[in-house]
Amino acid sequence: MPIEANLRLAGVSSSLTRLDIILPSQHFGPRRKQTPERRLMIAVLHDALDCLEKHRCATGSQSRRLFREAKHWFLADETE
């Protein structure tokens, strides 16, 4: 049975069940051009997150090293 039918049976108003789509531009506003430094910073952060996700259960030495380095980077107390 579709979700809408279940909600109607439960007495939920149809106006509460309608999904509205919000575009990122409506939520975040116009996109500003990012500086090369900021784009690099985002790319490095994205790569570190990928290493944590992809290699968290790794058995190979190279993959374990990538996971360990990314984890230490995130947990480091240094700010520079």
SETOR-948236 format. One record per residue: residue number from 1; residue in three letters; x, y, z of N, C-alpha, C, O, CB in turn. Coordinates in nm, 2 decimals. Glycine has a CB too. Layout:
k->NUM	r->ALA	n.X->X	n.Y->Y	n.Z->Z	ca.X->X	ca.Y->Y	ca.Z->Z	c.X->X	c.Y->Y	c.Z->Z	o.X->X	o.Y->Y	o.Z->Z	cb.X->X	cb.Y->Y	cb.Z->Z
...
This chain:
k->1	r->MET	n.X->0.09	n.Y->-0.12	n.Z->0.00	ca.X->0.00	ca.Y->0.00	ca.Z->0.00	c.X->0.09	c.Y->0.12	c.Z->0.00	o.X->0.18	o.Y->0.13	o.Z->0.08	cb.X->-0.10	cb.Y->0.00	cb.Z->0.12
k->2	r->PRO	n.X->0.06	n.Y->0.22	n.Z->-0.09	ca.X->0.15	ca.Y->0.34	ca.Z->-0.09	c.X->0.14	c.Y->0.42	c.Z->0.04	o.X->0.05	o.Y->0.41	o.Z->0.12	cb.X->0.10	cb.Y->0.43	cb.Z->-0.21
k->3	r->ILE	n.X->0.25	n.Y->0.50	n.Z->0.06	ca.X->0.26	ca.Y->0.57	ca.Z->0.18	c.X->0.14	c.Y->0.67	c.Z->0.20	o.X->0.09	o.Y->0.69	o.Z->0.31	cb.X->0.39	cb.Y->0.65	cb.Z->0.19
k->4	r->GLU	n.X->0.10	n.Y->0.73	n.Z->0.09	ca.X->-0.01	ca.Y->0.83	ca.Z->0.09	c.X->-0.14	c.Y->0.76	c.Z->0.14	o.X->-0.21	o.Y->0.82	o.Z->0.22	cb.X->-0.03	cb.Y->0.89	cb.Z->-0.05
k->5	r->ALA	n.X->-0.17	n.Y->0.64	n.Z->0.10	ca.X->-0.29	ca.Y->0.57	ca.Z->0.14	c.X->-0.28	c.Y->0.54	c.Z->0.29	o.X->-0.38	o.Y->0.56	o.Z->0.36	cb.X->-0.31	cb.Y->0.44	cb.Z->0.06
k->6	r->ASN	n.X->-0.16	n.Y->0.50	n.Z->0.34	ca.X->-0.15	ca.Y->0.47	ca.Z->0.48	c.X->-0.17	c.Y->0.60	c.Z->0.56	o.X->-0.23	o.Y->0.60	o.Z->0.67	cb.X->-0.01	cb.Y->0.42	cb.Z->0.51
k->7	r->LEU	n.X->-0.12	n.Y->0.71	n.Z->0.51	ca.X->-0.14	ca.Y->0.84	ca.Z->0.59	c.X->-0.28	c.Y->0.88	c.Z->0.59	o.X->-0.33	o.Y->0.93	o.Z->0.69	cb.X->-0.05	cb.Y->0.95	cb.Z->0.53
k->8	r->ARG	n.X->-0.35	n.Y->0.86	n.Z->0.48	ca.X->-0.49	ca.Y->0.90	ca.Z->0.47	c.X->-0.57	c.Y->0.81	c.Z->0.57	o.X->-0.66	o.Y->0.86	o.Z->0.64	cb.X->-0.55	cb.Y->0.88	cb.Z->0.33
k->9	r->LEU	n.X->-0.54	n.Y->0.68	n.Z->0.58	ca.X->-0.61	ca.Y->0.59	ca.Z->0.67	c.X->-0.58	c.Y->0.63	c.Z->0.82	o.X->-0.66	o.Y->0.61	o.Z->0.90	cb.X->-0.56	cb.Y->0.45	cb.Z->0.65
k->10	r->ALA	n.X->-0.46	n.Y->0.69	n.Z->0.84	ca.X->-0.43	ca.Y->0.73	ca.Z->0.97	c.X->-0.49	c.Y->0.87	c.Z->1.01	o.X->-0.47	o.Y->0.92	o.Z->1.12	cb.X->-0.27	cb.Y->0.74	cb.Z->0.99
k->11	r->GLY	n.X->-0.56	n.Y->0.93	n.Z->0.91	ca.X->-0.62	ca.Y->1.06	ca.Z->0.93	c.X->-0.53	c.Y->1.18	c.Z->0.92	o.X->-0.56	o.Y->1.29	o.Z->0.97	cb.X->-0.68	cb.Y->1.06	cb.Z->1.07
k->12	r->VAL	n.X->-0.42	n.Y->1.16	n.Z->0.85	ca.X->-0.33	ca.Y->1.27	ca.Z->0.83	c.X->-0.38	c.Y->1.35	c.Z->0.71	o.X->-0.41	o.Y->1.30	o.Z->0.60	cb.X->-0.18	cb.Y->1.22	cb.Z->0.80
k->13	r->SER	n.X->-0.38	n.Y->1.49	n.Z->0.72	ca.X->-0.43	ca.Y->1.57	ca.Z->0.62	c.X->-0.34	c.Y->1.56	c.Z->0.49	o.X->-0.22	o.Y->1.55	o.Z->0.51	cb.X->-0.44	cb.Y->1.72	cb.Z->0.67
k->14	r->SER	n.X->-0.41	n.Y->1.56	n.Z->0.38	ca.X->-0.33	ca.Y->1.55	ca.Z->0.25	c.X->-0.24	c.Y->1.67	c.Z->0.23	o.X->-0.14	o.Y->1.66	o.Z->0.16	cb.X->-0.43	cb.Y->1.54	cb.Z->0.13
k->15	r->SER	n.X->-0.27	n.Y->1.78	n.Z->0.29	ca.X->-0.18	ca.Y->1.90	ca.Z->0.27	c.X->-0.05	c.Y->1.88	c.Z->0.35	o.X->0.05	o.Y->1.94	o.Z->0.32	cb.X->-0.25	cb.Y->2.03	cb.Z->0.33
k->16	r->LEU	n.X->-0.05	n.Y->1.79	n.Z->0.45	ca.X->0.07	ca.Y->1.77	ca.Z->0.52	c.X->0.16	c.Y->1.66	c.Z->0.46	o.X->0.27	o.Y->1.64	o.Z->0.49	cb.X->0.04	cb.Y->1.72	cb.Z->0.67
k->17	r->THR	n.X->0.10	n.Y->1.59	n.Z->0.36	ca.X->0.17	ca.Y->1.48	ca.Z->0.30	c.X->0.24	c.Y->1.52	c.Z->0.17	o.X->0.31	o.Y->1.44	o.Z->0.11	cb.X->0.08	cb.Y->1.36	cb.Z->0.28
k->18	r->ARG	n.X->0.20	n.Y->1.63	n.Z->0.12	ca.X->0.26	ca.Y->1.68	ca.Z->-0.01	c.X->0.40	c.Y->1.72	c.Z->0.01	o.X->0.44	o.Y->1.79	o.Z->0.10	cb.X->0.17	cb.Y->1.80	cb.Z->-0.07
k->19	r->LEU	n.X->0.49	n.Y->1.66	n.Z->-0.08	ca.X->0.63	ca.Y->1.69	ca.Z->-0.08	c.X->0.66	c.Y->1.82	c.Z->-0.16	o.X->0.62	o.Y->1.82	o.Z->-0.28	cb.X->0.72	cb.Y->1.57	cb.Z->-0.12
k->20	r->ASP	n.X->0.73	n.Y->1.91	n.Z->-0.11	ca.X->0.77	ca.Y->2.03	ca.Z->-0.18	c.X->0.92	c.Y->2.01	c.Z->-0.21	o.X->1.00	o.Y->1.98	o.Z->-0.12	cb.X->0.74	cb.Y->2.16	cb.Z->-0.10
k->21	r->ILE	n.X->0.96	n.Y->2.04	n.Z->-0.33	ca.X->1.10	ca.Y->2.03	ca.Z->-0.37	c.X->1.16	c.Y->2.16	c.Z->-0.35	o.X->1.11	o.Y->2.26	o.Z->-0.41	cb.X->1.11	cb.Y->1.97	cb.Z->-0.51
k->22	r->ILE	n.X->1.27	n.Y->2.17	n.Z->-0.28	ca.X->1.35	ca.Y->2.29	ca.Z->-0.26	c.X->1.48	c.Y->2.28	c.Z->-0.34	o.X->1.56	o.Y->2.18	o.Z->-0.31	cb.X->1.37	cb.Y->2.33	cb.Z->-0.11
k->23	r->LEU	n.X->1.51	n.Y->2.37	n.Z->-0.43	ca.X->1.64	ca.Y->2.36	ca.Z->-0.50	c.X->1.75	c.Y->2.42	c.Z->-0.41	o.X->1.72	o.Y->2.51	o.Z->-0.33	cb.X->1.63	cb.Y->2.44	cb.Z->-0.63
k->24	r->PRO	n.X->1.87	n.Y->2.37	n.Z->-0.43	ca.X->1.98	ca.Y->2.42	ca.Z->-0.35	c.X->2.00	c.Y->2.57	c.Z->-0.36	o.X->2.03	o.Y->2.64	o.Z->-0.27	cb.X->2.11	cb.Y->2.36	cb.Z->-0.39
k->25	r->SER	n.X->1.97	n.Y->2.63	n.Z->-0.48	ca.X->1.98	ca.Y->2.77	ca.Z->-0.50	c.X->1.87	c.Y->2.85	c.Z->-0.42	o.X->1.90	o.Y->2.96	o.Z->-0.38	cb.X->1.96	cb.Y->2.81	cb.Z->-0.65
k->26	r->GLN	n.X->1.76	n.Y->2.78	n.Z->-0.39	ca.X->1.66	ca.Y->2.85	ca.Z->-0.31	c.X->1.70	c.Y->2.85	c.Z->-0.16	o.X->1.66	o.Y->2.94	o.Z->-0.09	cb.X->1.52	cb.Y->2.78	cb.Z->-0.33
k->27	r->HIS	n.X->1.77	n.Y->2.74	n.Z->-0.12	ca.X->1.81	ca.Y->2.73	ca.Z->0.02	c.X->1.93	c.Y->2.81	c.Z->0.05	o.X->1.94	o.Y->2.88	o.Z->0.15	cb.X->1.83	cb.Y->2.58	cb.Z->0.05
k->28	r->PHE	n.X->2.03	n.Y->2.80	n.Z->-0.04	ca.X->2.16	ca.Y->2.86	ca.Z->-0.01	c.X->2.19	c.Y->2.99	c.Z->-0.07	o.X->2.28	o.Y->3.06	o.Z->-0.04	cb.X->2.27	cb.Y->2.77	cb.Z->-0.05
k->29	r->GLY	n.X->2.10	n.Y->3.03	n.Z->-0.16	ca.X->2.12	ca.Y->3.16	ca.Z->-0.23	c.X->2.21	c.Y->3.14	c.Z->-0.35	o.X->2.25	o.Y->3.03	o.Z->-0.38	cb.X->2.17	cb.Y->3.27	cb.Z->-0.14
k->30	r->PRO	n.X->2.25	n.Y->3.25	n.Z->-0.42	ca.X->2.33	ca.Y->3.24	ca.Z->-0.53	c.X->2.47	c.Y->3.19	c.Z->-0.49	o.X->2.52	o.Y->3.23	o.Z->-0.39	cb.X->2.34	cb.Y->3.38	cb.Z->-0.61
k->31	r->ARG	n.X->2.53	n.Y->3.11	n.Z->-0.58	ca.X->2.66	ca.Y->3.06	ca.Z->-0.55	c.X->2.77	c.Y->3.16	c.Z->-0.58	o.X->2.77	o.Y->3.22	o.Z->-0.69	cb.X->2.68	cb.Y->2.93	cb.Z->-0.64
k->32	r->ARG	n.X->2.85	n.Y->3.18	n.Z->-0.49	ca.X->2.97	ca.Y->3.27	ca.Z->-0.51	c.X->3.08	c.Y->3.19	c.Z->-0.56	o.X->3.11	o.Y->3.08	o.Z->-0.54	cb.X->3.01	cb.Y->3.34	cb.Z->-0.37
k->33	r->LYS	n.X->3.16	n.Y->3.26	n.Z->-0.65	ca.X->3.28	ca.Y->3.20	ca.Z->-0.70	c.X->3.38	c.Y->3.18	c.Z->-0.59	o.X->3.41	o.Y->3.27	o.Z->-0.51	cb.X->3.34	cb.Y->3.29	cb.Z->-0.81
k->34	r->GLN	n.X->3.43	n.Y->3.06	n.Z->-0.58	ca.X->3.53	ca.Y->3.03	ca.Z->-0.47	c.X->3.67	c.Y->3.05	c.Z->-0.52	o.X->3.70	o.Y->3.03	o.Z->-0.64	cb.X->3.51	cb.Y->2.88	cb.Z->-0.42
k->35	r->THR	n.X->3.75	n.Y->3.09	n.Z->-0.43	ca.X->3.89	ca.Y->3.12	ca.Z->-0.46	c.X->3.96	c.Y->2.98	c.Z->-0.48	o.X->3.91	o.Y->2.88	o.Z->-0.43	cb.X->3.96	cb.Y->3.20	cb.Z->-0.34
k->36	r->PRO	n.X->4.07	n.Y->2.98	n.Z->-0.55	ca.X->4.14	ca.Y->2.86	ca.Z->-0.57	c.X->4.19	c.Y->2.79	c.Z->-0.44	o.X->4.18	o.Y->2.67	o.Z->-0.43	cb.X->4.27	cb.Y->2.88	cb.Z->-0.66
k->37	r->GLU	n.X->4.22	n.Y->2.87	n.Z->-0.34	ca.X->4.26	ca.Y->2.82	ca.Z->-0.22	c.X->4.15	c.Y->2.75	c.Z->-0.15	o.X->4.17	o.Y->2.64	o.Z->-0.09	cb.X->4.32	cb.Y->2.93	cb.Z->-0.13
k->38	r->ARG	n.X->4.03	n.Y->2.81	n.Z->-0.15	ca.X->3.91	ca.Y->2.74	ca.Z->-0.09	c.X->3.88	c.Y->2.61	c.Z->-0.16	o.X->3.84	o.Y->2.52	o.Z->-0.10	cb.X->3.79	cb.Y->2.84	cb.Z->-0.09
k->39	r->ARG	n.X->3.88	n.Y->2.61	n.Z->-0.30	ca.X->3.86	ca.Y->2.49	ca.Z->-0.37	c.X->3.95	c.Y->2.38	c.Z->-0.33	o.X->3.92	o.Y->2.27	o.Z->-0.32	cb.X->3.86	cb.Y->2.52	cb.Z->-0.52
k->40	r->LEU	n.X->4.08	n.Y->2.42	n.Z->-0.32	ca.X->4.18	ca.Y->2.32	ca.Z->-0.28	c.X->4.16	c.Y->2.27	c.Z->-0.14	o.X->4.17	o.Y->2.15	o.Z->-0.11	cb.X->4.32	cb.Y->2.38	cb.Z->-0.28
k->41	r->MET	n.X->4.12	n.Y->2.36	n.Z->-0.05	ca.X->4.09	ca.Y->2.31	ca.Z->0.09	c.X->3.97	c.Y->2.22	c.Z->0.09	o.X->3.97	o.Y->2.12	o.Z->0.16	cb.X->4.05	cb.Y->2.44	cb.Z->0.18
k->42	r->ILE	n.X->3.87	n.Y->2.24	n.Z->0.01	ca.X->3.75	ca.Y->2.15	ca.Z->0.00	c.X->3.79	c.Y->2.02	c.Z->-0.06	o.X->3.74	o.Y->1.92	o.Z->-0.01	cb.X->3.64	cb.Y->2.22	cb.Z->-0.08
k->43	r->ALA	n.X->3.88	n.Y->2.02	n.Z->-0.16	ca.X->3.92	ca.Y->1.90	ca.Z->-0.22	c.X->4.00	c.Y->1.81	c.Z->-0.13	o.X->3.99	o.Y->1.69	o.Z->-0.12	cb.X->4.01	cb.Y->1.93	cb.Z->-0.35
k->44	r->VAL	n.X->4.09	n.Y->1.87	n.Z->-0.05	ca.X->4.17	ca.Y->1.80	ca.Z->0.05	c.X->4.08	c.Y->1.74	c.Z->0.16	o.X->4.10	o.Y->1.62	o.Z->0.19	cb.X->4.28	cb.Y->1.89	cb.Z->0.12
k->45	r->LEU	n.X->3.98	n.Y->1.81	n.Z->0.21	ca.X->3.89	ca.Y->1.76	ca.Z->0.30	c.X->3.81	c.Y->1.65	c.Z->0.25	o.X->3.79	o.Y->1.55	o.Z->0.31	cb.X->3.80	cb.Y->1.87	cb.Z->0.35
k->46	r->HIS	n.X->3.76	n.Y->1.66	n.Z->0.12	ca.X->3.68	ca.Y->1.56	ca.Z->0.06	c.X->3.76	c.Y->1.43	c.Z->0.04	o.X->3.71	o.Y->1.32	o.Z->0.06	cb.X->3.63	cb.Y->1.61	cb.Z->-0.08
k->47	r->ASP	n.X->3.89	n.Y->1.45	n.Z->0.00	ca.X->3.98	ca.Y->1.33	ca.Z->-0.01	c.X->4.00	c.Y->1.26	c.Z->0.12	o.X->4.00	o.Y->1.14	o.Z->0.13	cb.X->4.11	cb.Y->1.37	cb.Z->-0.07
k->48	r->ALA	n.X->4.02	n.Y->1.33	n.Z->0.23	ca.X->4.04	ca.Y->1.27	ca.Z->0.36	c.X->3.91	c.Y->1.20	c.Z->0.40	o.X->3.92	o.Y->1.09	o.Z->0.46	cb.X->4.08	cb.Y->1.38	cb.Z->0.46
k->49	r->LEU	n.X->3.80	n.Y->1.26	n.Z->0.38	ca.X->3.67	ca.Y->1.19	ca.Z->0.41	c.X->3.66	c.Y->1.06	c.Z->0.33	o.X->3.61	o.Y->0.96	o.Z->0.38	cb.X->3.55	cb.Y->1.28	cb.Z->0.39
k->50	r->ASP	n.X->3.69	n.Y->1.06	n.Z->0.20	ca.X->3.69	ca.Y->0.95	ca.Z->0.12	c.X->3.78	c.Y->0.84	c.Z->0.17	o.X->3.74	o.Y->0.72	o.Z->0.17	cb.X->3.73	cb.Y->0.98	cb.Z->-0.03
k->51	r->CYS	n.X->3.90	n.Y->0.87	n.Z->0.21	ca.X->4.00	ca.Y->0.78	ca.Z->0.27	c.X->3.94	c.Y->0.71	c.Z->0.39	o.X->3.95	o.Y->0.59	o.Z->0.41	cb.X->4.13	cb.Y->0.84	cb.Z->0.30
k->52	r->LEU	n.X->3.88	n.Y->0.79	n.Z->0.48	ca.X->3.82	ca.Y->0.73	ca.Z->0.60	c.X->3.71	c.Y->0.63	c.Z->0.57	o.X->3.70	o.Y->0.53	o.Z->0.62	cb.X->3.76	cb.Y->0.84	cb.Z->0.69
k->53	r->GLU	n.X->3.62	n.Y->0.67	n.Z->0.47	ca.X->3.51	ca.Y->0.59	ca.Z->0.43	c.X->3.55	c.Y->0.46	c.Z->0.36	o.X->3.51	o.Y->0.35	o.Z->0.39	cb.X->3.41	cb.Y->0.67	cb.Z->0.35
k->54	r->LYS	n.X->3.64	n.Y->0.48	n.Z->0.26	ca.X->3.68	ca.Y->0.36	ca.Z->0.18	c.X->3.77	c.Y->0.26	c.Z->0.24	o.X->3.76	o.Y->0.14	o.Z->0.22	cb.X->3.75	cb.Y->0.42	cb.Z->0.05
k->55	r->HIS	n.X->3.85	n.Y->0.31	n.Z->0.34	ca.X->3.95	ca.Y->0.22	ca.Z->0.39	c.X->3.94	c.Y->0.19	c.Z->0.54	o.X->4.03	o.Y->0.14	o.Z->0.60	cb.X->4.09	cb.Y->0.29	cb.Z->0.37
k->56	r->ARG	n.X->3.82	n.Y->0.21	n.Z->0.59	ca.X->3.80	ca.Y->0.19	ca.Z->0.74	c.X->3.81	c.Y->0.04	c.Z->0.77	o.X->3.84	o.Y->0.00	o.Z->0.89	cb.X->3.67	cb.Y->0.24	cb.Z->0.78
k->57	r->CYS	n.X->3.77	n.Y->-0.05	n.Z->0.68	ca.X->3.78	ca.Y->-0.19	ca.Z->0.71	c.X->3.88	c.Y->-0.26	c.Z->0.62	o.X->3.87	o.Y->-0.38	o.Z->0.59	cb.X->3.64	cb.Y->-0.26	cb.Z->0.68
k->58	r->ALA	n.X->3.98	n.Y->-0.19	n.Z->0.58	ca.X->4.09	ca.Y->-0.24	ca.Z->0.49	c.X->4.17	c.Y->-0.34	c.Z->0.56	o.X->4.20	o.Y->-0.34	o.Z->0.68	cb.X->4.17	cb.Y->-0.12	cb.Z->0.44
k->59	r->THR	n.X->4.22	n.Y->-0.43	n.Z->0.47	ca.X->4.32	ca.Y->-0.53	ca.Z->0.52	c.X->4.45	c.Y->-0.52	c.Z->0.46	o.X->4.55	o.Y->-0.57	o.Z->0.51	cb.X->4.26	cb.Y->-0.67	cb.Z->0.49
k->60	r->GLY	n.X->4.46	n.Y->-0.45	n.Z->0.35	ca.X->4.59	ca.Y->-0.42	ca.Z->0.28	c.X->4.67	c.Y->-0.31	c.Z->0.35	o.X->4.61	o.Y->-0.22	o.Z->0.41	cb.X->4.57	cb.Y->-0.39	cb.Z->0.14
k->61	r->SER	n.X->4.80	n.Y->-0.32	n.Z->0.35	ca.X->4.89	ca.Y->-0.23	ca.Z->0.42	c.X->4.87	c.Y->-0.09	c.Z->0.37	o.X->4.87	o.Y->0.01	o.Z->0.44	cb.X->5.03	cb.Y->-0.27	cb.Z->0.41
k->62	r->GLN	n.X->4.86	n.Y->-0.07	n.Z->0.23	ca.X->4.85	ca.Y->0.06	ca.Z->0.17	c.X->4.72	c.Y->0.13	c.Z->0.22	o.X->4.71	o.Y->0.24	o.Z->0.25	cb.X->4.86	cb.Y->0.05	cb.Z->0.02
k->63	r->SER	n.X->4.61	n.Y->0.05	n.Z->0.21	ca.X->4.48	ca.Y->0.10	ca.Z->0.25	c.X->4.47	c.Y->0.14	c.Z->0.40	o.X->4.42	o.Y->0.24	o.Z->0.44	cb.X->4.37	cb.Y->0.00	cb.Z->0.21
k->64	r->ARG	n.X->4.53	n.Y->0.05	n.Z->0.48	ca.X->4.53	ca.Y->0.08	ca.Z->0.63	c.X->4.61	c.Y->0.21	c.Z->0.65	o.X->4.58	o.Y->0.28	o.Z->0.74	cb.X->4.60	cb.Y->-0.04	cb.Z->0.70
k->65	r->ARG	n.X->4.72	n.Y->0.23	n.Z->0.58	ca.X->4.80	ca.Y->0.35	ca.Z->0.60	c.X->4.72	c.Y->0.47	c.Z->0.56	o.X->4.73	o.Y->0.57	o.Z->0.63	cb.X->4.93	cb.Y->0.34	cb.Z->0.51
k->66	r->LEU	n.X->4.65	n.Y->0.47	n.Z->0.45	ca.X->4.57	ca.Y->0.58	ca.Z->0.41	c.X->4.46	c.Y->0.61	c.Z->0.51	o.X->4.44	o.Y->0.73	o.Z->0.55	cb.X->4.50	cb.Y->0.55	cb.Z->0.27
k->67	r->PHE	n.X->4.40	n.Y->0.51	n.Z->0.57	ca.X->4.30	ca.Y->0.53	ca.Z->0.67	c.X->4.37	c.Y->0.59	c.Z->0.80	o.X->4.31	o.Y->0.69	o.Z->0.85	cb.X->4.23	cb.Y->0.40	cb.Z->0.71
k->68	r->ARG	n.X->4.48	n.Y->0.54	n.Z->0.84	ca.X->4.55	ca.Y->0.58	ca.Z->0.96	c.X->4.59	c.Y->0.73	c.Z->0.94	o.X->4.57	o.Y->0.81	o.Z->1.04	cb.X->4.67	cb.Y->0.50	cb.Z->0.99
k->69	r->GLU	n.X->4.65	n.Y->0.77	n.Z->0.83	ca.X->4.69	ca.Y->0.90	ca.Z->0.80	c.X->4.57	c.Y->1.00	c.Z->0.80	o.X->4.58	o.Y->1.11	o.Z->0.86	cb.X->4.77	cb.Y->0.91	cb.Z->0.67
k->70	r->ALA	n.X->4.46	n.Y->0.96	n.Z->0.74	ca.X->4.34	ca.Y->1.05	ca.Z->0.74	c.X->4.29	c.Y->1.07	c.Z->0.88	o.X->4.25	o.Y->1.18	o.Z->0.92	cb.X->4.24	cb.Y->0.99	cb.Z->0.64
k->71	r->LYS	n.X->4.28	n.Y->0.96	n.Z->0.95	ca.X->4.23	ca.Y->0.96	ca.Z->1.09	c.X->4.32	c.Y->1.05	c.Z->1.18	o.X->4.26	o.Y->1.13	o.Z->1.25	cb.X->4.22	cb.Y->0.82	cb.Z->1.15
k->72	r->HIS	n.X->4.45	n.Y->1.04	n.Z->1.17	ca.X->4.54	ca.Y->1.12	ca.Z->1.25	c.X->4.52	c.Y->1.27	c.Z->1.21	o.X->4.53	o.Y->1.36	o.Z->1.30	cb.X->4.68	cb.Y->1.08	cb.Z->1.23
k->73	r->TRP	n.X->4.50	n.Y->1.29	n.Z->1.08	ca.X->4.49	ca.Y->1.43	ca.Z->1.03	c.X->4.36	c.Y->1.49	c.Z->1.10	o.X->4.37	o.Y->1.61	o.Z->1.14	cb.X->4.48	cb.Y->1.43	cb.Z->0.88
k->74	r->PHE	n.X->4.25	n.Y->1.42	n.Z->1.10	ca.X->4.13	ca.Y->1.47	ca.Z->1.15	c.X->4.14	c.Y->1.49	c.Z->1.30	o.X->4.08	o.Y->1.59	o.Z->1.36	cb.X->4.01	cb.Y->1.38	cb.Z->1.12
k->75	r->LEU	n.X->4.21	n.Y->1.40	n.Z->1.37	ca.X->4.22	ca.Y->1.41	ca.Z->1.52	c.X->4.33	c.Y->1.50	c.Z->1.57	o.X->4.35	o.Y->1.51	o.Z->1.69	cb.X->4.23	cb.Y->1.27	cb.Z->1.58
k->76	r->ALA	n.X->4.41	n.Y->1.55	n.Z->1.48	ca.X->4.53	ca.Y->1.63	ca.Z->1.52	c.X->4.48	c.Y->1.76	c.Z->1.60	o.X->4.38	o.Y->1.82	o.Z->1.56	cb.X->4.61	cb.Y->1.67	cb.Z->1.40
k->77	r->ASP	n.X->4.56	n.Y->1.79	n.Z->1.70	ca.X->4.53	ca.Y->1.92	ca.Z->1.77	c.X->4.59	c.Y->2.04	c.Z->1.70	o.X->4.55	o.Y->2.15	o.Z->1.73	cb.X->4.59	cb.Y->1.91	cb.Z->1.91
k->78	r->GLU	n.X->4.68	n.Y->2.02	n.Z->1.61	ca.X->4.74	ca.Y->2.13	ca.Z->1.54	c.X->4.64	c.Y->2.20	c.Z->1.45	o.X->4.55	o.Y->2.14	o.Z->1.39	cb.X->4.86	cb.Y->2.08	cb.Z->1.45
k->79	r->THR	n.X->4.65	n.Y->2.33	n.Z->1.44	ca.X->4.55	ca.Y->2.40	ca.Z->1.35	c.X->4.62	c.Y->2.46	c.Z->1.23	o.X->4.55	o.Y->2.52	o.Z->1.15	cb.X->4.49	cb.Y->2.52	cb.Z->1.43
k->80	r->GLU	n.X->4.75	n.Y->2.44	n.Z->1.21	ca.X->4.82	ca.Y->2.49	ca.Z->1.09	c.X->4.85	c.Y->2.37	c.Z->1.00	o.X->4.91	o.Y->2.39	o.Z->0.90	cb.X->4.95	cb.Y->2.56	cb.Z->1.13
